Structure formats: structure tokens, C-alpha cells
Amino acid sequence: MNTFLLFAQDDAGGGASVSDYLDYVGNSIYGVLAVIALWGLYLVVMVWRRVGAKRFKSEAKLNQFMDVIDEPLLQGDFDGVLSVCDGNKRAMAQLIYLGVMNRSLGYAQVRQLMADRFQRDVLADLENRTSLINTVIKSAPMVGLLGTVVGMMGAFGKLATADQVDPSVLAGNIMVALITTASGLAIAIPLTVLLSFINIRIRKLEDMVGVGLTRFLPALKHVMDD
């Protein structure tokens, strides 16, 4: 109650009015929206680069890589396979490296190990990152709406306490308040589109890993059976 009374003091009493504090909060929301926009853009760039580092650009590139793998693999040269995959950050290369290193476990366990590791280390990691983008997409319009509500409270507070209010000034205050909602939507809409493109790239990554495994696993089984 004492805090509210302090806010309610007018300039003559040495305190700030409620409208002044609402104006301050409303203006600070612009800064919050700017931080959210930069954070969302940063996450999009990082996830985009992360997916790009884990996948081949095309199926043709994947097939070229698998052709290089097949030659030493079919000859039983596991060290040759490891040397090809060593240092390669793509998911397919890392899975092949994992499978060859753990071939002593048997084909069935190696196959399960590769599937589990891909799900846990690659897909789950990307899912966590995209969930952060989803959080930004959902929070930006809500923060913008909060700014609009605060701005409208300030505008109507001035209308209630003043004897005469210039309609143009009041309309200007309301327009500024609505800008926060527009800003929140302007942040969320592009991020939603970009997230759709990221999800497409993730699905292509899954498809390519599936194609690569259908070539690698039968060849590995053949060599291990021999």
C-alpha cells in the first residue's frame, strides 16, 4: 500500500505519478523485445549451422562418401574405415566410426547402439535447440501484448487524471503502446518461418542417415559374418 501511495504522488509532492512509472515500464519492454529478437536470431543461426555440420549437402555427396567407406570395409580393413571417418563431424561418419569401434559387441548390439546414439546425441540435441526457438516465438507476442496493456493503462491514467487531454497526444500514446504488439508479432512470424526451414533440414538429415545406414549395416554384417 505504501508503495502504491508513493507512485500515486504527483510531481508537486516530489514523487512520480503512476503514468510516469507505466511509461518507464512500457519503454523498457522495447529493450526486452530487442533482446528477445537478437536471442531468437542467434538460436536460429546456431541451429542452422549445427544441422549443416551434421548432414551432407546432397544425397550424391553422401553416396560419394559411402563409396569411399565401402572399399576398405568390404576388404575388412577397419582401420581404413576409421581413418576415413576420423575427424569428420557429420552424423553419418560419426555413427560409422562408433559402429566399427564397437564391432566386438556383435551386429545386433552395434545396430542398436548406432540408432540410440543418433537419437540421443544428434536428434535430441537439435530438438532441445529448436524448443528454445519455440519459446522465443511464443514469448515475443506475449511480451508485446504486455507492453500494449501497460501503455494503454498509462494512456487512460492520463485521461482520468487530467482536466483536458489533447486527443492527438492520447492517440499518439495508444499508437506507441500498440507498436509493442506489432513488434512481438514481427519477431515471432519470421522466426516461425525459419523454424519450419530448420525442421525440413532436420528431416533431410534423418533421411540421409537412414540411407547411409541401409548401405553400411548390411556391409558390416557381411564382413562380421565372414
WOBELDA-V895549 format. One record per backbone hydrogen bond with DSSP energy under -0.5 kcal/mol. NH is the residue of the N-H (numbers start at 1). CO is the residue of the C=O. E is the energy in kcal/mol with one decimal. If there is no record, write none. Layout:
{{NH CO E} {NH CO E}}
This chain:
{{5 1 -2.3} {6 2 -2.0} {7 3 -2.1} {8 4 -1.9} {9 5 -0.6} {9 6 -1.1} {13 10 -0.8} {14 11 -1.4} {15 10 -1.5} {21 17 -1.7} {22 18 -2.5} {23 19 -2.5} {24 20 -1.9} {25 21 -2.4} {26 22 -2.8} {27 23 -2.4} {28 24 -2.1} {29 25 -1.4} {30 26 -0.7} {30 27 -0.8} {31 27 -0.8} {32 28 -1.8} {33 29 -2.7} {34 30 -2.1} {35 31 -2.2} {36 32 -2.5} {37 33 -2.5} {38 34 -2.2} {39 35 -2.6} {40 36 -2.7} {41 37 -2.3} {42 38 -2.4} {43 39 -2.4} {44 40 -2.2} {45 41 -2.3} {46 42 -2.4} {47 43 -2.7} {48 44 -2.6} {49 45 -2.4} {50 46 -2.2} {51 47 -2.7} {52 48 -2.2} {53 49 -2.0} {54 50 -0.9} {54 51 -0.8} {55 51 -1.0} {62 58 -1.7} {63 59 -2.7} {64 60 -2.1} {65 61 -2.0} {66 62 -2.6} {67 63 -2.2} {68 64 -1.5} {69 65 -1.8} {70 66 -2.8} {71 67 -1.3} {72 68 -0.8} {73 69 -1.9} {74 70 -2.8} {75 71 -0.7} {76 73 -1.7} {77 72 -2.8} {78 76 -1.6} {81 77 -1.6} {82 78 -2.5} {83 79 -2.2} {84 80 -1.6} {85 81 -1.9} {86 82 -2.1} {88 85 -2.1} {89 87 -0.6} {91 54 -1.9} {92 54 -0.5} {94 90 -2.3} {95 91 -2.4} {96 92 -2.2} {97 93 -2.4} {98 94 -2.3} {99 95 -2.7} {100 96 -2.6} {101 97 -2.2} {102 98 -1.5} {103 100 -1.3} {105 102 -2.0} {106 103 -1.4} {110 106 -2.3} {111 107 -2.6} {112 108 -2.0} {113 109 -2.6} {114 110 -2.5} {115 111 -1.9} {116 112 -2.6} {117 113 -2.5} {118 114 -2.1} {119 115 -2.0} {120 116 -2.5} {121 117 -2.8} {122 117 -0.6} {122 118 -1.3} {123 118 -2.2} {124 119 -2.1} {126 122 -2.4} {127 123 -2.5} {128 124 -2.1} {129 125 -1.8} {130 126 -2.6} {131 127 -1.9} {132 128 -1.1} {133 129 -1.3} {134 130 -2.2} {135 131 -1.9} {136 132 -1.9} {137 133 -2.5} {138 134 -2.2} {139 135 -2.3} {140 136 -2.3} {141 137 -0.7} {142 138 -0.8} {143 139 -2.7} {144 140 -2.3} {145 141 -2.5} {146 142 -2.2} {147 143 -2.1} {148 144 -1.9} {149 145 -2.6} {150 146 -2.6} {151 147 -2.5} {152 148 -2.7} {153 149 -2.4} {154 150 -2.2} {155 151 -2.4} {156 152 -2.7} {157 153 -1.9} {158 154 -2.0} {159 155 -1.8} {160 156 -2.0} {161 157 -1.7} {162 158 -1.7} {169 166 -0.5} {170 166 -2.1} {171 167 -2.8} {172 168 -2.1} {173 169 -2.2} {174 170 -2.2} {175 171 -2.4} {176 172 -2.3} {177 173 -2.0} {178 174 -2.2} {179 175 -1.3} {180 176 -0.7} {180 177 -0.8} {181 177 -0.6} {182 178 -2.0} {183 179 -2.7} {184 180 -2.4} {185 181 -2.3} {186 182 -2.4} {187 183 -1.4} {188 184 -2.3} {189 185 -2.7} {190 186 -0.6} {191 187 -1.3} {192 188 -2.2} {193 189 -1.9} {194 190 -2.7} {195 191 -2.4} {196 192 -1.6} {197 193 -1.7} {198 194 -2.1} {199 195 -2.5} {200 196 -1.8} {201 197 -2.1} {202 198 -2.2} {203 199 -2.3} {204 200 -2.2} {205 201 -2.0} {206 202 -2.3} {207 203 -2.4} {208 204 -2.5} {209 205 -2.4} {210 206 -2.3} {211 207 -2.3} {212 208 -2.7} {213 209 -2.5} {214 210 -1.8} {215 211 -0.8} {215 212 -0.7} {216 212 -2.5} {217 213 -2.4} {219 215 -1.0} {220 216 -2.8} {221 217 -2.7} {222 218 -2.3} {223 219 -2.1} {224 220 -2.7} {225 221 -2.4} {226 222 -1.5}}
